[in-house]
Amino acid sequence: MMIKSPLQIARESYIPKLPKSLKGNVKIVEGIKTQSVADQAEIERMFPNTYGMPVITFEPGSEAKQYPAVKVGVILSGGQAPGGHNVISGMFDGLLKCNKVNKLYGFLGGPSGLVDNQYIELTSEVVDHYRNTGGFDIIGSGRTKLEEEAQFIKVIENCKALGVNALVVIGGDDSNTNACVLAEYFAQKKAGIQVIGVPKTIDGDLKNEVVETSFGFDTACKTYSELIGNIQRDANSAKKYYHFIRLMGRSASHIALECALQTQPNITIISEEIEKKGLTLDDIVTNIANVVVRRAENGENFGTVLIPEGIVEFVPAMKKLIAELNDLLAKHESEVAVLESNKDRRDFIATKLSKESALVFESLPNNIANQLMLDRDPHGNVQVSMIETEKMLIDMVKAKLKKMKKAGEFTGKFAGQGHFFGYEGRCAAPSNFDADYCYSLGYTASLLISEGKTGYMASVKNLTKPADQWVAGGAPITMMMNMEKRHGHMKPVIQKALVMLDGKPFQKLESCREEWAIGTMYVYPGPIQYFGPSEVCDTTTHTLRLEQSL
Ligand code: FBP
């Protein structure tokens, strides 16, 4: 039996807000033919059935439509993000609104559930317990990559046996890439199974002209910002520690940037800026040390430093090293697997690297070098959440300050505390924004299915406006794709959205940096509020508000 907290019970009766256009009869409006963001000829050749479709918008319609009955399967894919349960409840309600006999099945444990035929029927008895809650535990999630034809055939067999004629993949860029590949395969094979994607990820890196933000980013950033604010108040009270806080987000620094805008820490590292400026690790350490020295001159031997978890992939020499490691680890997988110790693995790999990368690799602390050699995830990504860069930077800053002290350039004190925030925010109860956004996305996905669409991602736009002015529709996933190297081979994938250095959110940070570094201008956002004034409960991220400000 599920034990519910008082807040969970109170949130069960929260009715998520829907865009006005989805509340009554709906008509579909199609835009012009689309193109992929890059590598158009190659993507068109690989996706002949799903390339070039138009963007779709749902607008209020005058007639009630008779939608055909459908049986829909849903999976949650990849890392948890607040609001996944609301996508499912929005789909469930939307499907029943389209046709009372529609059915929804949840495949268990992510994409592997589709292949292994593990599922449950999602009835109101199940769904109602999960409305407005965090987590993906209603059906679980996983990171299995569906890429072998044998897996696709199994999925078709399992769907046919259950009578499922549409699948919804709730996932990030890699999972939606999978959704696109599946949609194309099913279309080619005339399997009669539609595939719709939903943009999920706390990382905020699945966004483009048709997807304004991925769900979960809002709640996760608010959760981390609450914690950062608390730490800042502790730092400002005790006045004795520098807190180095690494934040999840994979390659992109959206989470670090958003949390910085919410909390105004002393230093915020943005990976994309490091790459653009070609900064070395030593440059980063020197910049931090200089702020420590200047704050010490004002008698302030404390502070906060935000570090995006993907930073190592952006320091040019490290980036080159990681690219070489990715290829080498894929090429020599079996040889590396039989080596017994980390030292053996490091020595073996060092001999295969280019001279330049071997030097960088050997200069790293052993634990960081070991972490860089860990298995890639099923999509070929370095598991940056396992690389403890906050500890590495504390050690390097400490060493630099020791030298500066000897040279008479630093007279203060330095004590570092490392933190890593990621898992703390991924299953938080969704903010009102994410509860509404996710429910609307799920509802939109059910309409896309009922309209017979495949290869589309549900999209809900105009998100800084009140929810009834949001604009719902769908965008062909192929329009988001380009070719990238994965596991040593060029593959079609959804292009990741990194922080734009000419974008308003970064420019805002840049304009405040000096003031926030030396002054102590902390903001303490406090916990997410669910009940109370709209400006406290419903406002979304600084990132979205700045991006959409005129
Ligand atoms: P998705 O890209 O699947 O949404 O996952 C996001 C994320 O939370 C990253 O921020 C983090 O690096 C990674 O998942 C951690 O993966 P895992 O859950 O496998 O530890």
Residues whose N, C-alpha, C, O or C-beta is under 5 A from the ligand:
A	BS01	FBP	S77 G78 G79 G172 K200 T201 I202 D203 M248 G249 R250 S385
